[in-house]
Amino acid sequence: MAIAYNAALQCATTALAVSGFRASRDAHHYRVIQSLAHTIGADATLIAELDAFRKKRNIGDYERAGLVSETEAQEMLALARTLRIRVEEWLQQNHSYLLPK
C-alpha cells in the first residue's frame, strides 16, 4: 500500500506545485490531500478516501505492522491510478505546455 499511497501523494503534490503552491511541513500529507479540492476540483469522496488511507498508513508506518490487507492495498492502487488519470487530464486542460509532445 505504501508505494501506491506515495504515488497518489506525488500526483497531488504535482497539482499543488503546478498551481504555484507547496504544503507546509506541519501536516504535510493532510494538506496536500486536502488541496486536491482546489487544484483539480476533486470531490469530497475522493479526498475522504485518500485521507482514510493516509491515516491507515500513519498507523502502519508508526504504530503497527501488518495493518493493511491485500484488498486495501489493491483499493489504494486503484485510487492512485484514478488520481493519476485525473491529474493528467487536469494538466492537459490547464497546463498542457508542461506535458511532453
VEXGUFI-493617 format. One line per field, with one value per residue (C-alpha): residue in one letter; residue number from 1; x, y, z. Coordinates in steps of 0.25 Angstrom, whole numbers, plus 5000, padded with zeros to 4 digits. Each point is the difference from the previous one (the first is absolute). Layout:
<lodrens>
r a;... $
k NUM;... $
x X;... $
y Y;... $
z Z;... $
</lodrens>
This chain:
<lodrens>
r m;a;i;a;y;n;a;a;l;q;c;a;t;t;a;l;a;v;s;g;f;r;a;s;r;d;a;h;h;y;r;v;i;q;s;l;a;h;t;i;g;a;d;a;t;l;i;a;e;l;d;a;f;r;k;k;r;n;i;g;d;y;e;r;a;g;l;v;s;e;t;e;a;q;e;m;l;a;l;a;r;t;l;r;i;r;v;e;e;w;l;q;q;n;h;s;y;l;l;p;k $
k 1;2;3;4;5;6;7;8;9;10;11;12;13;14;15;16;17;18;19;20;21;22;23;24;25;26;27;28;29;30;31;32;33;34;35;36;37;38;39;40;41;42;43;44;45;46;47;48;49;50;51;52;53;54;55;56;57;58;59;60;61;62;63;64;65;66;67;68;69;70;71;72;73;74;75;76;77;78;79;80;81;82;83;84;85;86;87;88;89;90;91;92;93;94;95;96;97;98;99;100;101 $
x 5000;5011;5005;4986;4998;5013;4996;4987;5007;5009;4989;4993;5014;5001;4987;5003;5014;4995;4989;5012;4999;5006;4995;5007;5008;4989;4989;5007;4992;4987;5001;5005;4988;4990;5006;4994;4987;5006;5010;4993;4986;5000;4987;4998;4999;5014;5006;4994;5005;5014;5000;4995;5012;5009;4995;5002;5014;5004;4995;5007;5013;5001;4992;4997;5005;4990;4988;4997;4993;5003;4986;5003;5013;4993;4990;5011;5007;4987;4998;5014;4997;4987;5008;5011;4990;4992;5013;5005;4986;5001;5014;4996;4988;5007;5015;5003;5013;5006;4997;5009;4995 $
y 5000;5010;5000;5003;5010;5007;5000;5007;5010;5004;5002;5009;5007;5002;5007;5009;5004;5003;5009;5008;4994;4991;4994;5004;4990;4998;4990;5000;4988;5004;5014;4994;4991;5011;5009;4991;5007;5013;4995;4989;5002;4987;4996;4998;4984;4999;5009;4992;4987;5005;5006;4987;4993;5011;4997;4985;5002;5008;4989;4990;5008;5005;4990;4986;4992;4991;5009;5001;4988;4996;5006;5013;5000;4998;5011;5009;4996;5003;5013;5004;4997;5008;5012;4999;5000;5012;5008;4996;5005;5013;5002;4998;5010;5011;4998;4993;5007;4992;4986;4993;5002 $
z 5000;5003;4986;4994;5011;4997;4985;5003;5010;4988;4991;5010;5003;4985;4998;5012;4995;4986;5006;5007;5014;5009;5013;5013;5008;5011;4996;4986;4995;5005;4994;4986;5000;5004;4989;4989;5002;4996;4989;4992;5006;5007;5007;5014;4998;4994;5010;5011;4994;4999;5014;5006;4993;5006;5014;4998;4994;5012;5010;4991;4999;5014;5009;4995;4989;4991;5002;4985;4993;4985;4997;5006;4992;4987;5004;5002;4987;4992;5007;4997;4985;5000;5006;4990;4989;5006;5002;4985;4995;5008;4995;4986;5002;5008;4998;4987;4998;5011;4993;4990;4986 $
</lodrens>
